[in-house]
């Protein structure tokens, strides 16, 4: 059964080769009245986890068929656990891709998405037309020296996000594939700015 609280919920989705505690240092800075949920991906990867399987060639972009099952599992869990409470997501790397896919699969279910060092799929999704109309807030932070997220994925994000979200993009010149303190600060500022009233 859903929880009885209507306080907004902020999901934190770690990256590939991650665990839920990876984003605890950011989650603990989340302002009231948000409730935070540190989530752990379901697929084992050694002693770590991933949200979906990806090719390790570093070049080919992800397809919806890879990411959609992870997004759908989370959307079903959100509906079961939180009912009508407002929900948003902060995702790192593969977690950011999963959060964006949740938004693209079920527009309106997430109030906004923060994707840090993330990417999105190459093909169309069922909710893209609705997103082009509703343009929900999205924060995209990434390092200029990121050597994990490919140039192809950066181009794809810049093709997709401006027309399907109200985008706030920040590029961190000295950062690689990492969450810097400045990136975390900007992410929490964005969350604060989009906290539901009441």
JOQUI-V352495 format. One record per residue. N is the residue number from 1. RES is the residue in three letters. NEAR is the number of other C-alpha atoms within 8 Angstrom. Layout:
<<N;RES;NEAR> <N;RES;NEAR>>
This chain:
<<1;UNK;4> <2;UNK;8> <3;UNK;7> <4;UNK;5> <5;UNK;6> <6;UNK;8> <7;UNK;9> <8;UNK;13> <9;UNK;12> <10;UNK;12> <11;UNK;12> <12;UNK;15> <13;UNK;18> <14;UNK;18> <15;UNK;14> <16;UNK;11> <17;UNK;8> <18;UNK;10> <19;UNK;11> <20;UNK;13> <21;UNK;6> <22;UNK;8> <23;UNK;11> <24;UNK;9> <25;UNK;7> <26;UNK;9> <27;UNK;10> <28;UNK;6> <29;UNK;7> <30;UNK;11> <31;UNK;6> <32;UNK;5> <33;UNK;6> <34;UNK;11> <35;UNK;9> <36;UNK;10> <37;UNK;8> <38;UNK;12> <39;UNK;9> <40;UNK;9> <41;UNK;12> <42;UNK;7> <43;UNK;8> <44;UNK;9> <45;UNK;8> <46;UNK;5> <47;UNK;5> <48;UNK;10> <49;UNK;15> <50;UNK;15> <51;UNK;14> <52;UNK;8> <53;UNK;6> <54;UNK;6> <55;UNK;6> <56;UNK;4> <57;UNK;5> <58;UNK;8> <59;UNK;6> <60;UNK;7> <61;UNK;8> <62;UNK;10> <63;UNK;9> <64;UNK;12> <65;UNK;6> <66;UNK;10> <67;UNK;15> <68;UNK;12> <69;UNK;8> <70;UNK;10> <71;UNK;13> <72;UNK;10> <73;UNK;8> <74;UNK;9> <75;UNK;10> <76;UNK;8> <77;UNK;8> <78;UNK;9> <79;UNK;10> <80;UNK;9> <81;UNK;9> <82;UNK;12> <83;UNK;9> <84;UNK;6> <85;UNK;10> <86;UNK;12> <87;UNK;11> <88;UNK;12> <89;UNK;13> <90;UNK;15> <91;UNK;19> <92;UNK;15> <93;UNK;14> <94;UNK;14> <95;UNK;17> <96;UNK;19> <97;UNK;16> <98;UNK;15> <99;UNK;15> <100;UNK;11> <101;UNK;14> <102;UNK;15> <103;UNK;13> <104;UNK;12> <105;UNK;13> <106;UNK;10> <107;UNK;11> <108;UNK;6> <109;UNK;8> <110;UNK;13> <111;UNK;10> <112;UNK;10> <113;UNK;15> <114;UNK;13> <115;UNK;19> <116;UNK;15> <117;UNK;16> <118;UNK;15> <119;UNK;14> <120;UNK;11> <121;UNK;13> <122;UNK;9> <123;UNK;6> <124;UNK;7> <125;UNK;8> <126;UNK;7> <127;UNK;11> <128;UNK;11> <129;UNK;7> <130;UNK;8> <131;UNK;13> <132;UNK;10> <133;UNK;7> <134;UNK;8> <135;UNK;10> <136;UNK;10> <137;UNK;11> <138;UNK;12> <139;UNK;14> <140;UNK;13> <141;UNK;14> <142;UNK;15> <143;UNK;14> <144;UNK;10> <145;UNK;9> <146;UNK;12> <147;UNK;7> <148;UNK;6> <149;UNK;12> <150;UNK;9> <151;UNK;6> <152;UNK;9> <153;UNK;11> <154;UNK;10> <155;UNK;8> <156;UNK;12> <157;UNK;10> <158;UNK;8> <159;UNK;8> <160;UNK;8> <161;UNK;10> <162;UNK;9> <163;UNK;8> <164;UNK;13> <165;UNK;13> <166;UNK;10> <167;UNK;10> <168;UNK;8> <169;UNK;7> <170;UNK;8> <171;UNK;8> <172;UNK;10> <173;UNK;7> <174;UNK;7> <175;UNK;13> <176;UNK;10> <177;UNK;12> <178;UNK;8> <179;UNK;10> <180;UNK;7> <181;UNK;6> <182;UNK;6> <183;UNK;12> <184;UNK;10> <185;UNK;8> <186;UNK;8> <187;UNK;11> <188;UNK;11> <189;UNK;8> <190;UNK;9> <191;UNK;9> <192;UNK;9> <193;UNK;6> <194;UNK;7> <195;UNK;8> <196;UNK;6> <197;UNK;3> <198;UNK;2>>
